[in-house]
Amino acid sequence: RFEELAGMKGHFHFAAKKGYSGVGLYARKKPSDVIIGMGNAEFDAEGRYVELRFDTPARKLSIISCYYPSGSSGEERQQAKFRFLAQMLPHLQQLQKEREFILCGDVNIAHQEIDLKNYKGNKKNSGFLPEEREWMTQLLHPEVGGLCYVYRKLQPNTTDDCYTWWSNRGQAYAKNVGWRLDYHLATPALAAAAQSVAIYKGEKFSDHAPISITYAM
């Protein structure tokens, strides 16, 4: 466990099953509070949520790392994914009533056709199912979830250069047959502060590529 890195302290949520999943955040400043898990035994056992709070008298601010379940391994996991989504929307709605936040993580959903290369062939596959896409639409609707999809705010029309995940099958990475699965989802005031975005492909760490966004805060 890398508890410290470049002068930053790490905060993590690990799955009970070793090597299964987990999330983490590094911060230079000491958070006012650290929230591990969402209070749901099923998903807290899978290491999917860590939230750092940086509250001051002037502002309540959270940075969240979240890893949404994948449903690609079968119907049982797809149903678990739907249960996770059903809990996550009201959780984020309530959080937005209380504080500003940025959620960073693998959402495992490509929202629009421009968010994956082969959209025609994936309409019945997990990650691009109509129900999942509609969940994202509701999350981003000003009168429902109210969050902003920060990458698309900065790059509304980018296609082939937007991908952050590639299957390990069929030379998907070499052919750039990718998906946009990794997000910054922010409350509107923080999204308005986003200045630039980059997807790092200089090295291949895994089947995902890191995405970074600079905010003027």
Secondary structure, DSSP 8 states (H G I E B T S, - for coil): ---EETTEEEEEEE-SSTTS-EEEEEESS--SEEEES-S-HHHHTTT-EEEEE---SS--EEEEEEE----TT-HHHHHHHHHHHHHHHHHHHHHHHH-EEEEEEE-----SGGGBTT-GGGTTSTTS-HHHHHHHHHHH-TTTT--EEHHHHH-SS--GGG--EE-SSTTTTTTT-EE--EEEEE-HHHHTTEEEEEE--SS--SSB--EEEEE--
